[in-house]
Amino acid sequence: MKSIKQWQKEVHENAIKHGFWENERHTLVLLCLVHSEVSEAVEAYRNREDELFKEELADVVIRVMDICEKFDIDLEKEILRKHEINKKRSYRHGGKRA
C-alpha cells in the first residue's frame, strides 16, 4: 500500500502533467481551489448525489496533496502530528456538552 507521501507525489506529478502548474499561483488561490472543491461537495450532498459527493471529497484531498507536495510538506507526518494533538484536546475543544 502506498504511503500518503507517495500518493501526494503522484498526485502532484499528475497535476503538472495536465498543465495545472504551468503558471505559479498565489497560496491564497490554491486554498480557494480547495474551498471550491468543498463547496462542490456541499452541493452534491444537498442534491443527494452520493457518488458525486464522494468524488468531490476525493477532489478536496487531491488538491491538498498537490499543494503539500508543491510546498514540500509531508502531509502524512503532519496528519499524524495533528492527530496526536487532537487526541489530547478536551471534549469538543472546550465546548460545553449539549
Contacts in CASP RR format, 6 or more apart in sequence:
PFRMAT RR
TARGET T0000
AUTHOR 0000-0000-0000
METHOD contacts of the structure
MODEL  1
MKSIKQWQKEVHENAIKHGFWENERHTLVLLCLVHSEVSEAVEAYRNRED
ELFKEELADVVIRVMDICEKFDIDLEKEILRKHEINKKRSYRHGGKRA
2 10 0 8 1.000
3 76 0 8 1.000
4 65 0 8 1.000
4 75 0 8 1.000
4 76 0 8 1.000
4 79 0 8 1.000
5 74 0 8 1.000
5 75 0 8 1.000
5 76 0 8 1.000
5 77 0 8 1.000
7 65 0 8 1.000
8 65 0 8 1.000
8 66 0 8 1.000
8 68 0 8 1.000
8 69 0 8 1.000
8 75 0 8 1.000
9 69 0 8 1.000
11 62 0 8 1.000
11 65 0 8 1.000
11 66 0 8 1.000
11 69 0 8 1.000
12 65 0 8 1.000
12 66 0 8 1.000
12 69 0 8 1.000
12 70 0 8 1.000
15 21 0 8 1.000
15 66 0 8 1.000
20 66 0 8 1.000
21 70 0 8 1.000
30 63 0 8 1.000
30 67 0 8 1.000
30 70 0 8 1.000
31 67 0 8 1.000
33 63 0 8 1.000
34 60 0 8 1.000
34 63 0 8 1.000
34 64 0 8 1.000
34 67 0 8 1.000
37 56 0 8 1.000
37 59 0 8 1.000
37 60 0 8 1.000
37 63 0 8 1.000
38 56 0 8 1.000
38 60 0 8 1.000
40 56 0 8 1.000
40 59 0 8 1.000
41 53 0 8 1.000
41 56 0 8 1.000
41 57 0 8 1.000
41 59 0 8 1.000
41 60 0 8 1.000
44 50 0 8 1.000
44 52 0 8 1.000
44 53 0 8 1.000
44 55 0 8 1.000
44 56 0 8 1.000
45 53 0 8 1.000
64 75 0 8 1.000
65 75 0 8 1.000
67 73 0 8 1.000
68 74 0 8 1.000
68 75 0 8 1.000
68 78 0 8 1.000
91 97 0 8 1.000
END
